[in-house]
Amino acid sequence: MIGLQMLVEVPKWARKRGLDEMSFNLLEQIVLSPGLQVEILEGVDEGTRCCVLRALEYATTKGLLD
């Protein structure tokens, strides 16, 4: 998925993986600044962190992220 498309709305694939607007925002931050992943997810509850990491892995393996 082109980065611009990600910024428009939470896509269906992300919603299916449990992301809402807040957690999808975390995913966007990681995509835009991958070197800050640990810092971005620091302090986030474990359930949200797992959803974000699962969605990131899915999007990467499916070629949805560059």
C-alpha positions in Angstrom: 0.0 0.0 0.0 1.3 3.4 -0.8 2.0 5.5 2.3 -0.5 8.1 1.3 -3.3 5.6 1.2 -2.4 4.5 4.7 -2.9 8.0 5.9 -6.5 8.3 4.6 -8.3 5.7 6.7 -7.9 2.5 8.6 -7.9 -0.1 5.9 -10.0 -3.3 6.1 -7.0 -5.6 6.6 -5.9 -3.5 9.6 -9.4 -3.5 11.2 -9.6 -7.3 10.7 -6.4 -7.5 12.8 -7.9 -5.5 15.7 -6.6 -2.0 14.9 -8.6 1.1 15.6 -7.7 4.7 14.7 -5.4 5.1 17.7 -3.5 1.8 17.2 -3.4 2.3 13.4 -1.8 5.7 14.2 1.0 3.8 16.0 1.4 1.6 13.0 1.7 4.7 10.7 4.3 6.1 13.0 6.4 2.9 12.9 6.1 2.8 9.1 7.3 6.4 8.8 10.0 6.0 11.4 11.0 2.3 11.6 14.0 3.0 13.7 11.8 4.3 16.5 9.6 1.2 16.7 10.7 0.4 20.3 10.1 3.9 21.5 6.8 4.2 19.7 5.5 1.0 21.3 7.0 1.8 24.7 4.2 2.4 27.3 1.5 1.0 25.0 -0.6 -1.8 26.6 0.4 -5.3 25.6 -2.9 -6.1 23.7 -2.5 -3.0 21.5 1.2 -3.7 21.0 0.5 -7.2 19.8 -2.2 -6.0 17.4 0.2 -3.4 15.9 3.0 -5.8 15.6 0.8 -8.5 14.0 -0.6 -6.0 11.5 2.9 -4.7 10.7 4.0 -8.3 10.0 0.9 -9.0 7.9 1.3 -5.8 5.9 5.0 -6.4 5.3 4.5 -10.0 4.2 1.6 -9.1 1.9 3.6 -6.3 0.3 1.2 -3.6 1.6 4.1 -1.6 3.0 7.2 -0.5 1.2 
